[in-house]
Amino acid sequence: MKTKPVILISILILSHGWLAAQQAERPLRFMIHAQPCMTWLHADETHLTAGPVRVGFDGGMRLDYSFDRFYAFSFGADWNLTGGSLLFQDTLFLDRITKFDTLAPQTRLTYHLQYVDIPFSVKFKTPQIGYTTLFTEVGLDPMINIRALIDAADNNISKEPFQQGVGPFNLGYHLGAGMIYSFGNGMGLQIQVIYKNTFLDVTKENDIRLPDNTRINQAGLSIGLIF
């Protein structure tokens, strides 16, 4: 009669192994995520000074394709609310919608930007430890600008459309590290610290305005639900 417990335990062990294998064999995982972040602008020109860090938001969806036990491609689409401010040490020649303005030195221009990001990345994963998997990722972020507004408080400019002063397209890169906690039945929770920077100049210069190389920086905490 002692064989019955042994048989039962063996069945449970085999069933657990089969379920784990079924989950491991799923090559595609879908995730929705939200990422509160800190965002700021940086320009490598002496006539510009970066302004304070602002609060932004980045959220959307991801599709991970595991082509190996420890590696996966990740594709997605995000709605990215970002921006920052710049202090212009010299006279600012601003191409507004209604007119061409000359603003005094020490003008602070704040950009409120919205992008649709289409990130692509490679994930490097550790073996699962209990219910947890650690990972790092590196990727590229094509960015399409869908809205641009500016503020200049000293010049009575508030949330003025400024699409003509921002490039329609940008390209960024991101670095991330985090963990995935598996609930079972293919569901999980992903928590990730992520940093993003752009390669291309965010702003568009006119014939009079001094050239600059302004880039967006973001750092935040992404929380996602995996299906």
Secondary structure, DSSP 8 states (H G I E B T S, - for coil): -THHHHHHHHHHHHHHHHHHHHHHT--EEEEEEEEEEEEEEEE-STTEEE---EEEEEEEEEEEEEEETTEEEEEEEEEEEEEEEEEESS-EEEE-SS-EEEE-TTEEEEEEEEEEE--EEEEEE---BTTEEEEEEEEEEEEEEEEEEEEEGGGTEEEEE-GGGB-SEEEEEEEEEEEEEEEETTEEEEEEEEEEEESS-SB---SSS----EEEEEEEEEEEEE-
